[in-house]
Amino acid sequence: MEHHPTAWLAEAASAAGQEGSGNLLRVVLIVMVLGCALTAWFLLRGYKRKDD
């Protein structure tokens, strides 16, 4: 069996077509929540008090 770098993409696309949009929506929501949390942490870390 030969290894093709884009084979996983084709498999994921065919599986997504069979499963519907449920899994895709779940992944998008998780990425959005993690992105918001990371952005909030990045923006709010500059407001720490420095008592040096």
PDBQT receptor file of N, H, CA, C and O in Angstrom, charges set to zero:
ATOM      1  N   MET A   1       0.843  -1.182   0.000  1.00  0.00    +0.000 N 
ATOM      2  CA  MET A   1       0.000   0.000   0.000  1.00  0.00    +0.000 C 
ATOM      3  C   MET A   1       0.884   1.239   0.000  1.00  0.00    +0.000 C 
ATOM      4  O   MET A   1       1.723   1.417   0.883  1.00  0.00    +0.000 OA
ATOM      5  N   GLU A   2       0.690   2.080  -0.985  1.00  0.00    +0.000 N 
ATOM      6  H   GLU A   2       0.008   1.935  -1.702  1.00  0.00    +0.000 HD
ATOM      7  CA  GLU A   2       1.475   3.299  -1.078  1.00  0.00    +0.000 C 
ATOM      8  C   GLU A   2       0.887   4.382  -0.189  1.00  0.00    +0.000 C 
ATOM      9  O   GLU A   2      -0.318   4.436   0.056  1.00  0.00    +0.000 OA
ATOM     10  N   HIS A   3       1.778   5.240   0.282  1.00  0.00    +0.000 N 
ATOM     11  H   HIS A   3       2.757   5.197   0.083  1.00  0.00    +0.000 HD
ATOM     12  CA  HIS A   3       1.336   6.350   1.134  1.00  0.00    +0.000 C 
ATOM     13  C   HIS A   3       1.230   7.613   0.294  1.00  0.00    +0.000 C 
ATOM     14  O   HIS A   3       2.203   8.041  -0.325  1.00  0.00    +0.000 OA
ATOM     15  N   HIS A   4       0.040   8.206   0.278  1.00  0.00    +0.000 N 
ATOM     16  H   HIS A   4      -0.751   7.858   0.781  1.00  0.00    +0.000 HD
ATOM     17  CA  HIS A   4      -0.169   9.465  -0.417  1.00  0.00    +0.000 C 
ATOM     18  C   HIS A   4      -0.466  10.546   0.619  1.00  0.00    +0.000 C 
ATOM     19  O   HIS A   4      -1.336  10.355   1.469  1.00  0.00    +0.000 OA
ATOM     20  N   PRO A   5       0.238  11.674   0.566  1.00  0.00    +0.000 N 
ATOM     21  CA  PRO A   5       0.041  12.732   1.574  1.00  0.00    +0.000 C 
ATOM     22  C   PRO A   5      -1.384  13.266   1.625  1.00  0.00    +0.000 C 
ATOM     23  O   PRO A   5      -1.826  13.718   2.681  1.00  0.00    +0.000 OA
ATOM     24  N   THR A   6      -2.105  13.227   0.527  1.00  0.00    +0.000 N 
ATOM     25  H   THR A   6      -1.745  12.859  -0.331  1.00  0.00    +0.000 HD
ATOM     26  CA  THR A   6      -3.466  13.777   0.521  1.00  0.00    +0.000 C 
ATOM     27  C   THR A   6      -4.528  12.713   0.725  1.00  0.00    +0.000 C 
ATOM     28  O   THR A   6      -5.718  13.014   0.630  1.00  0.00    +0.000 OA
ATOM     29  N   ALA A   7      -4.133  11.478   1.003  1.00  0.00    +0.000 N 
ATOM     30  H   ALA A   7      -3.167  11.234   1.081  1.00  0.00    +0.000 HD
ATOM     31  CA  ALA A   7      -5.112  10.402   1.175  1.00  0.00    +0.000 C 
ATOM     32  C   ALA A   7      -6.001  10.654   2.389  1.00  0.00    +0.000 C 
ATOM     33  O   ALA A   7      -7.195  10.359   2.348  1.00  0.00    +0.000 OA
ATOM     34  N   TRP A   8      -5.446  11.186   3.449  1.00  0.00    +0.000 N 
ATOM     35  H   TRP A   8      -4.476  11.425   3.482  1.00  0.00    +0.000 HD
ATOM     36  CA  TRP A   8      -6.257  11.431   4.653  1.00  0.00    +0.000 C 
ATOM     37  C   TRP A   8      -7.328  12.478   4.386  1.00  0.00    +0.000 C 
ATOM     38  O   TRP A   8      -8.417  12.420   4.957  1.00  0.00    +0.000 OA
ATOM     39  N   LEU A   9      -7.016  13.438   3.517  1.00  0.00    +0.000 N 
ATOM     40  H   LEU A   9      -6.131  13.485   3.053  1.00  0.00    +0.000 HD
ATOM     41  CA  LEU A   9      -7.985  14.481   3.185  1.00  0.00    +0.000 C 
ATOM     42  C   LEU A   9      -9.161  13.899   2.409  1.00  0.00    +0.000 C 
ATOM     43  O   LEU A   9     -10.313  14.260   2.651  1.00  0.00    +0.000 OA
ATOM     44  N   ALA A  10      -8.867  13.004   1.483  1.00  0.00    +0.000 N 
ATOM     45  H   ALA A  10      -7.931  12.711   1.286  1.00  0.00    +0.000 HD
ATOM     46  CA  ALA A  10      -9.932  12.367   0.710  1.00  0.00    +0.000 C 
ATOM     47  C   ALA A  10     -10.800  11.498   1.612  1.00  0.00    +0.000 C 
ATOM     48  O   ALA A  10     -12.022  11.481   1.468  1.00  0.00    +0.000 OA
ATOM     49  N   GLU A  11     -10.177  10.781   2.538  1.00  0.00    +0.000 N 
ATOM     50  H   GLU A  11      -9.184  10.796   2.655  1.00  0.00    +0.000 HD
ATOM     51  CA  GLU A  11     -10.940   9.954   3.471  1.00  0.00    +0.000 C 
ATOM     52  C   GLU A  11     -11.811  10.810   4.375  1.00  0.00    +0.000 C 
ATOM     53  O   GLU A  11     -12.962  10.462   4.639  1.00  0.00    +0.000 OA
ATOM     54  N   ALA A  12     -11.278  11.917   4.847  1.00  0.00    +0.000 N 
ATOM     55  H   ALA A  12     -10.343  12.199   4.632  1.00  0.00    +0.000 HD
ATOM     56  CA  ALA A  12     -12.050  12.801   5.723  1.00  0.00    +0.000 C 
ATOM     57  C   ALA A  12     -13.223  13.410   4.975  1.00  0.00    +0.000 C 
ATOM     58  O   ALA A  12     -14.309  13.555   5.535  1.00  0.00    +0.000 OA
ATOM     59  N   ALA A  13     -13.014  13.767   3.713  1.00  0.00    +0.000 N 
ATOM     60  H   ALA A  13     -12.132  13.649   3.258  1.00  0.00    +0.000 HD
ATOM     61  CA  ALA A  13     -14.091  14.362   2.924  1.00  0.00    +0.000 C 
ATOM     62  C   ALA A  13     -15.193  13.351   2.659  1.00  0.00    +0.000 C 
ATOM     63  O   ALA A  13     -16.372  13.699   2.716  1.00  0.00    +0.000 OA
ATOM     64  N   SER A  14     -14.834  12.112   2.371  1.00  0.00    +0.000 N 
ATOM     65  H   SER A  14     -13.876  11.830   2.324  1.00  0.00    +0.000 HD
ATOM     66  CA  SER A  14     -15.862  11.108   2.117  1.00  0.00    +0.000 C 
ATOM     67  C   SER A  14     -16.598  10.759   3.407  1.00  0.00    +0.000 C 
ATOM     68  O   SER A  14     -17.806  10.521   3.379  1.00  0.00    +0.000 OA
ATOM     69  N   ALA A  15     -15.899  10.725   4.526  1.00  0.00    +0.000 N 
ATOM     70  H   ALA A  15     -14.918  10.918   4.549  1.00  0.00    +0.000 HD
ATOM     71  CA  ALA A  15     -16.549  10.433   5.802  1.00  0.00    +0.000 C 
ATOM     72  C   ALA A  15     -17.469  11.577   6.208  1.00  0.00    +0.000 C 
ATOM     73  O   ALA A  15     -18.541  11.340   6.764  1.00  0.00    +0.000 OA
ATOM     74  N   ALA A  16     -17.063  12.812   5.936  1.00  0.00    +0.000 N 
ATOM     75  H   ALA A  16     -16.192  13.004   5.484  1.00  0.00    +0.000 HD
ATOM     76  CA  ALA A  16     -17.895  13.963   6.290  1.00  0.00    +0.000 C 
ATOM     77  C   ALA A  16     -19.181  13.961   5.471  1.00  0.00    +0.000 C 
ATOM     78  O   ALA A  16     -20.230  14.373   5.965  1.00  0.00    +0.000 OA
ATOM     79  N   GLY A  17     -19.109  13.505   4.237  1.00  0.00    +0.000 N 
ATOM     80  H   GLY A  17     -18.256  13.170   3.835  1.00  0.00    +0.000 HD
ATOM     81  CA  GLY A  17     -20.309  13.439   3.413  1.00  0.00    +0.000 C 
ATOM     82  C   GLY A  17     -21.302  12.420   3.933  1.00  0.00    +0.000 C 
ATOM     83  O   GLY A  17     -22.512  12.609   3.805  1.00  0.00    +0.000 OA
ATOM     84  N   GLN A  18     -20.811  11.356   4.509  1.00  0.00    +0.000 N 
ATOM     85  H   GLN A  18     -19.828  11.202   4.613  1.00  0.00    +0.000 HD
ATOM     86  CA  GLN A  18     -21.686  10.313   5.036  1.00  0.00    +0.000 C 
ATOM     87  C   GLN A  18     -22.255  10.704   6.400  1.00  0.00    +0.000 C 
ATOM     88  O   GLN A  18     -23.403  10.385   6.707  1.00  0.00    +0.000 OA
ATOM     89  N   GLU A  19     -21.471  11.381   7.204  1.00  0.00    +0.000 N 
ATOM     90  H   GLU A  19     -20.538  11.640   6.954  1.00  0.00    +0.000 HD
ATOM     91  CA  GLU A  19     -21.868  11.683   8.575  1.00  0.00    +0.000 C 
ATOM     92  C   GLU A  19     -22.800  12.885   8.660  1.00  0.00    +0.000 C 
ATOM     93  O   GLU A  19     -23.545  13.010   9.632  1.00  0.00    +0.000 OA
ATOM     94  N   GLY A  20     -22.778  13.750   7.692  1.00  0.00    +0.000 N 
ATOM     95  H   GLY A  20     -22.173  13.648   6.902  1.00  0.00    +0.000 HD
ATOM     96  CA  GLY A  20     -23.558  14.973   7.785  1.00  0.00    +0.000 C 
ATOM     97  C   GLY A  20     -22.703  16.088   8.351  1.00  0.00    +0.000 C 
ATOM     98  O   GLY A  20     -21.479  15.975   8.416  1.00  0.00    +0.000 OA
ATOM     99  N   SER A  21     -23.356  17.167   8.762  1.00  0.00    +0.000 N 
ATOM    100  H   SER A  21     -24.350  17.259   8.709  1.00  0.00    +0.000 HD
ATOM    101  CA  SER A  21     -22.589  18.326   9.230  1.00  0.00    +0.000 C 
ATOM    102  C   SER A  21     -22.433  18.345  10.746  1.00  0.00    +0.000 C 
ATOM    103  O   SER A  21     -21.897  19.316  11.281  1.00  0.00    +0.000 OA
ATOM    104  N   GLY A  22     -22.869  17.337  11.445  1.00  0.00    +0.000 N 
ATOM    105  H   GLY A  22     -23.304  16.549  11.011  1.00  0.00    +0.000 HD
ATOM    106  CA  GLY A  22     -22.786  17.315  12.904  1.00  0.00    +0.000 C 
ATOM    107  C   GLY A  22     -21.363  17.372  13.422  1.00  0.00    +0.000 C 
ATOM    108  O   GLY A  22     -21.048  18.177  14.299  1.00  0.00    +0.000 OA
ATOM    109  N   ASN A  23     -20.500  16.520  12.884  1.00  0.00    +0.000 N 
ATOM    110  H   ASN A  23     -20.756  15.866  12.172  1.00  0.00    +0.000 HD
ATOM    111  CA  ASN A  23     -19.113  16.488  13.351  1.00  0.00    +0.000 C 
ATOM    112  C   ASN A  23     -18.370  17.748  12.956  1.00  0.00    +0.000 C 
ATOM    113  O   ASN A  23     -17.569  18.269  13.733  1.00  0.00    +0.000 OA
ATOM    114  N   LEU A  24     -18.628  18.241  11.758  1.00  0.00    +0.000 N 
ATOM    115  H   LEU A  24     -19.279  17.818  11.127  1.00  0.00    +0.000 HD
ATOM    116  CA  LEU A  24     -17.970  19.470  11.319  1.00  0.00    +0.000 C 
ATOM    117  C   LEU A  24     -18.371  20.638  12.206  1.00  0.00    +0.000 C 
ATOM    118  O   LEU A  24     -17.524  21.439  12.601  1.00  0.00    +0.000 OA
ATOM    119  N   LEU A  25     -19.643  20.737  12.515  1.00  0.00    +0.000 N 
ATOM    120  H   LEU A  25     -20.330  20.086  12.194  1.00  0.00    +0.000 HD
ATOM    121  CA  LEU A  25     -20.116  21.814  13.380  1.00  0.00    +0.000 C 
ATOM    122  C   LEU A  25     -19.510  21.704  14.768  1.00  0.00    +0.000 C 
ATOM    123  O   LEU A  25     -19.164  22.718  15.375  1.00  0.00    +0.000 OA
ATOM    124  N   ARG A  26     -19.378  20.501  15.273  1.00  0.00    +0.000 N 
ATOM    125  H   ARG A  26     -19.659  19.677  14.781  1.00  0.00    +0.000 HD
ATOM    126  CA  ARG A  26     -18.777  20.283  16.596  1.00  0.00    +0.000 C 
ATOM    127  C   ARG A  26     -17.330  20.740  16.595  1.00  0.00    +0.000 C 
ATOM    128  O   ARG A  26     -16.893  21.397  17.541  1.00  0.00    +0.000 OA
ATOM    129  N   VAL A  27     -16.579  20.409  15.558  1.00  0.00    +0.000 N 
ATOM    130  H   VAL A  27     -16.934  19.876  14.790  1.00  0.00    +0.000 HD
ATOM    131  CA  VAL A  27     -15.168  20.813  15.471  1.00  0.00    +0.000 C 
ATOM    132  C   VAL A  27     -15.060  22.326  15.367  1.00  0.00    +0.000 C 
ATOM    133  O   VAL A  27     -14.215  22.937  16.022  1.00  0.00    +0.000 OA
ATOM    134  N   VAL A  28     -15.917  22.937  14.545  1.00  0.00    +0.000 N 
ATOM    135  H   VAL A  28     -16.603  22.441  14.013  1.00  0.00    +0.000 HD
ATOM    136  CA  VAL A  28     -15.879  24.392  14.383  1.00  0.00    +0.000 C 
ATOM    137  C   VAL A  28     -16.172  25.081  15.711  1.00  0.00    +0.000 C 
ATOM    138  O   VAL A  28     -15.501  26.054  16.056  1.00  0.00    +0.000 OA
ATOM    139  N   LEU A  29     -17.151  24.602  16.454  1.00  0.00    +0.000 N 
ATOM    140  H   LEU A  29     -17.695  23.811  16.174  1.00  0.00    +0.000 HD
ATOM    141  CA  LEU A  29     -17.483  25.215  17.743  1.00  0.00    +0.000 C 
ATOM    142  C   LEU A  29     -16.349  25.064  18.746  1.00  0.00    +0.000 C 
ATOM    143  O   LEU A  29     -16.053  26.005  19.483  1.00  0.00    +0.000 OA
ATOM    144  N   ILE A  30     -15.715  23.910  18.788  1.00  0.00    +0.000 N 
ATOM    145  H   ILE A  30     -15.955  23.146  18.189  1.00  0.00    +0.000 HD
ATOM    146  CA  ILE A  30     -14.605  23.699  19.723  1.00  0.00    +0.000 C 
ATOM    147  C   ILE A  30     -13.437  24.614  19.374  1.00  0.00    +0.000 C 
ATOM    148  O   ILE A  30     -12.818  25.198  20.263  1.00  0.00    +0.000 OA
ATOM    149  N   VAL A  31     -13.133  24.740  18.081  1.00  0.00    +0.000 N 
ATOM    150  H   VAL A  31     -13.636  24.265  17.359  1.00  0.00    +0.000 HD
ATOM    151  CA  VAL A  31     -12.036  25.618  17.662  1.00  0.00    +0.000 C 
ATOM    152  C   VAL A  31     -12.362  27.076  17.988  1.00  0.00    +0.000 C 
ATOM    153  O   VAL A  31     -11.479  27.834  18.390  1.00  0.00    +0.000 OA
ATOM    154  N   MET A  32     -13.632  27.472  17.814  1.00  0.00    +0.000 N 
ATOM    155  H   MET A  32     -14.349  26.856  17.487  1.00  0.00    +0.000 HD
ATOM    156  CA  MET A  32     -14.016  28.849  18.145  1.00  0.00    +0.000 C 
ATOM    157  C   MET A  32     -13.858  29.124  19.633  1.00  0.00    +0.000 C 
ATOM    158  O   MET A  32     -13.339  30.173  20.015  1.00  0.00    +0.000 OA
ATOM    159  N   VAL A  33     -14.296  28.206  20.470  1.00  0.00    +0.000 N 
ATOM    160  H   VAL A  33     -14.718  27.354  20.160  1.00  0.00    +0.000 HD
ATOM    161  CA  VAL A  33     -14.193  28.408  21.922  1.00  0.00    +0.000 C 
ATOM    162  C   VAL A  33     -12.731  28.472  22.343  1.00  0.00    +0.000 C 
ATOM    163  O   VAL A  33     -12.345  29.337  23.130  1.00  0.00    +0.000 OA
ATOM    164  N   LEU A  34     -11.915  27.558  21.820  1.00  0.00    +0.000 N 
ATOM    165  H   LEU A  34     -12.228  26.856  21.181  1.00  0.00    +0.000 HD
ATOM    166  CA  LEU A  34     -10.494  27.586  22.165  1.00  0.00    +0.000 C 
ATOM    167  C   LEU A  34      -9.816  28.849  21.646  1.00  0.00    +0.000 C 
ATOM    168  O   LEU A  34      -8.945  29.407  22.315  1.00  0.00    +0.000 OA
ATOM    169  N   GLY A  35     -10.205  29.299  20.470  1.00  0.00    +0.000 N 
ATOM    170  H   GLY A  35     -10.912  28.846  19.927  1.00  0.00    +0.000 HD
ATOM    171  CA  GLY A  35      -9.647  30.525  19.919  1.00  0.00    +0.000 C 
ATOM    172  C   GLY A  35     -10.019  31.737  20.745  1.00  0.00    +0.000 C 
ATOM    173  O   GLY A  35      -9.185  32.613  20.977  1.00  0.00    +0.000 OA
ATOM    174  N   CYS A  36     -11.271  31.797  21.194  1.00  0.00    +0.000 N 
ATOM    175  H   CYS A  36     -11.948  31.086  21.005  1.00  0.00    +0.000 HD
ATOM    176  CA  CYS A  36     -11.699  32.917  22.044  1.00  0.00    +0.000 C 
ATOM    177  C   CYS A  36     -10.960  32.913  23.372  1.00  0.00    +0.000 C 
ATOM    178  O   CYS A  36     -10.547  33.966  23.859  1.00  0.00    +0.000 OA
ATOM    179  N   ALA A  37     -10.793  31.741  23.956  1.00  0.00    +0.000 N 
ATOM    180  H   ALA A  37     -11.129  30.886  23.560  1.00  0.00    +0.000 HD
ATOM    181  CA  ALA A  37     -10.077  31.649  25.227  1.00  0.00    +0.000 C 
ATOM    182  C   ALA A  37      -8.616  32.061  25.060  1.00  0.00    +0.000 C 
ATOM    183  O   ALA A  37      -8.072  32.775  25.902  1.00  0.00    +0.000 OA
ATOM    184  N   LEU A  38      -7.986  31.619  23.988  1.00  0.00    +0.000 N 
ATOM    185  H   LEU A  38      -8.428  31.039  23.303  1.00  0.00    +0.000 HD
ATOM    186  CA  LEU A  38      -6.594  31.980  23.741  1.00  0.00    +0.000 C 
ATOM    187  C   LEU A  38      -6.451  33.470  23.470  1.00  0.00    +0.000 C 
ATOM    188  O   LEU A  38      -5.500  34.093  23.940  1.00  0.00    +0.000 OA
ATOM    189  N   THR A  39      -7.377  34.046  22.725  1.00  0.00    +0.000 N 
ATOM    190  H   THR A  39      -8.150  33.540  22.343  1.00  0.00    +0.000 HD
ATOM    191  CA  THR A  39      -7.340  35.484  22.451  1.00  0.00    +0.000 C 
ATOM    192  C   THR A  39      -7.548  36.284  23.733  1.00  0.00    +0.000 C 
ATOM    193  O   THR A  39      -6.850  37.271  23.966  1.00  0.00    +0.000 OA
ATOM    194  N   ALA A  40      -8.498  35.869  24.562  1.00  0.00    +0.000 N 
ATOM    195  H   ALA A  40      -9.064  35.067  24.372  1.00  0.00    +0.000 HD
ATOM    196  CA  ALA A  40      -8.732  36.565  25.832  1.00  0.00    +0.000 C 
ATOM    197  C   ALA A  40      -7.502  36.489  26.720  1.00  0.00    +0.000 C 
ATOM    198  O   ALA A  40      -7.121  37.485  27.336  1.00  0.00    +0.000 OA
ATOM    199  N   TRP A  41      -6.872  35.315  26.793  1.00  0.00    +0.000 N 
ATOM    200  H   TRP A  41      -7.181  34.507  26.292  1.00  0.00    +0.000 HD
ATOM    201  CA  TRP A  41      -5.670  35.183  27.614  1.00  0.00    +0.000 C 
ATOM    202  C   TRP A  41      -4.567  36.089  27.081  1.00  0.00    +0.000 C 
ATOM    203  O   TRP A  41      -3.880  36.753  27.857  1.00  0.00    +0.000 OA
ATOM    204  N   PHE A  42      -4.394  36.121  25.765  1.00  0.00    +0.000 N 
ATOM    205  H   PHE A  42      -4.952  35.581  25.135  1.00  0.00    +0.000 HD
ATOM    206  CA  PHE A  42      -3.334  36.931  25.167  1.00  0.00    +0.000 C 
ATOM    207  C   PHE A  42      -3.564  38.414  25.418  1.00  0.00    +0.000 C 
ATOM    208  O   PHE A  42      -2.618  39.147  25.708  1.00  0.00    +0.000 OA
ATOM    209  N   LEU A  43      -4.816  38.866  25.309  1.00  0.00    +0.000 N 
ATOM    210  H   LEU A  43      -5.585  38.270  25.074  1.00  0.00    +0.000 HD
ATOM    211  CA  LEU A  43      -5.102  40.284  25.514  1.00  0.00    +0.000 C 
ATOM    212  C   LEU A  43      -5.051  40.677  26.985  1.00  0.00    +0.000 C 
ATOM    213  O   LEU A  43      -4.573  41.760  27.322  1.00  0.00    +0.000 OA
ATOM    214  N   LEU A  44      -5.541  39.804  27.859  1.00  0.00    +0.000 N 
ATOM    215  H   LEU A  44      -5.930  38.924  27.585  1.00  0.00    +0.000 HD
ATOM    216  CA  LEU A  44      -5.619  40.151  29.276  1.00  0.00    +0.000 C 
ATOM    217  C   LEU A  44      -4.307  39.968  30.021  1.00  0.00    +0.000 C 
ATOM    218  O   LEU A  44      -4.158  40.492  31.125  1.00  0.00    +0.000 OA
ATOM    219  N   ARG A  45      -3.351  39.240  29.454  1.00  0.00    +0.000 N 
ATOM    220  H   ARG A  45      -3.472  38.814  28.558  1.00  0.00    +0.000 HD
ATOM    221  CA  ARG A  45      -2.089  39.040  30.181  1.00  0.00    +0.000 C 
ATOM    222  C   ARG A  45      -1.286  40.322  30.273  1.00  0.00    +0.000 C 
ATOM    223  O   ARG A  45      -0.400  40.430  31.120  1.00  0.00    +0.000 OA
ATOM    224  N   GLY A  46      -1.571  41.292  29.428  1.00  0.00    +0.000 N 
ATOM    225  H   GLY A  46      -2.291  41.205  28.739  1.00  0.00    +0.000 HD
ATOM    226  CA  GLY A  46      -0.864  42.566  29.484  1.00  0.00    +0.000 C 
ATOM    227  C   GLY A  46      -1.348  43.471  30.610  1.00  0.00    +0.000 C 
ATOM    228  O   GLY A  46      -0.701  44.473  30.916  1.00  0.00    +0.000 OA
ATOM    229  N   TYR A  47      -2.475  43.134  31.230  1.00  0.00    +0.000 N 
ATOM    230  H   TYR A  47      -3.000  42.320  30.981  1.00  0.00    +0.000 HD
ATOM    231  CA  TYR A  47      -3.038  43.965  32.291  1.00  0.00    +0.000 C 
ATOM    232  C   TYR A  47      -2.586  43.516  33.686  1.00  0.00    +0.000 C 
ATOM    233  O   TYR A  47      -3.080  44.026  34.691  1.00  0.00    +0.000 OA
ATOM    234  N   LYS A  48      -1.653  42.567  33.747  1.00  0.00    +0.000 N 
ATOM    235  H   LYS A  48      -1.251  42.153  32.930  1.00  0.00    +0.000 HD
ATOM    236  CA  LYS A  48      -1.169  42.137  35.047  1.00  0.00    +0.000 C 
ATOM    237  C   LYS A  48      -0.441  43.283  35.734  1.00  0.00    +0.000 C 
ATOM    238  O   LYS A  48       0.247  44.070  35.084  1.00  0.00    +0.000 OA
ATOM    239  N   ARG A  49      -0.596  43.371  37.051  1.00  0.00    +0.000 N 
ATOM    240  H   ARG A  49      -1.154  42.731  37.578  1.00  0.00    +0.000 HD
ATOM    241  CA  ARG A  49       0.137  44.400  37.800  1.00  0.00    +0.000 C 
ATOM    242  C   ARG A  49       1.550  43.929  38.018  1.00  0.00    +0.000 C 
ATOM    243  O   ARG A  49       1.783  42.771  38.364  1.00  0.00    +0.000 OA
ATOM    244  N   LYS A  50       2.491  44.823  37.816  1.00  0.00    +0.000 N 
ATOM    245  H   LYS A  50       2.302  45.763  37.535  1.00  0.00    +0.000 HD
ATOM    246  CA  LYS A  50       3.893  44.500  38.067  1.00  0.00    +0.000 C 
ATOM    247  C   LYS A  50       4.323  45.256  39.308  1.00  0.00    +0.000 C 
ATOM    248  O   LYS A  50       4.472  46.478  39.281  1.00  0.00    +0.000 OA
ATOM    249  N   ASP A  51       4.524  44.524  40.402  1.00  0.00    +0.000 N 
ATOM    250  H   ASP A  51       4.403  43.532  40.424  1.00  0.00    +0.000 HD
ATOM    251  CA  ASP A  51       4.893  45.132  41.682  1.00  0.00    +0.000 C 
ATOM    252  C   ASP A  51       6.390  44.993  41.931  1.00  0.00    +0.000 C 
ATOM    253  O   ASP A  51       6.802  44.782  43.071  1.00  0.00    +0.000 OA
ATOM    254  N   ASP A  52       7.201  45.105  40.907  1.00  0.00    +0.000 N 
ATOM    255  H   ASP A  52       6.867  45.276  39.981  1.00  0.00    +0.000 HD
ATOM    256  CA  ASP A  52       8.655  44.957  41.066  1.00  0.00    +0.000 C 
ATOM    257  C   ASP A  52       9.239  46.164  41.746  1.00  0.00    +0.000 C 
ATOM    258  O   ASP A  52      10.449  46.223  41.967  1.00  0.00    +0.000 OA
TER     259      ASP A  52
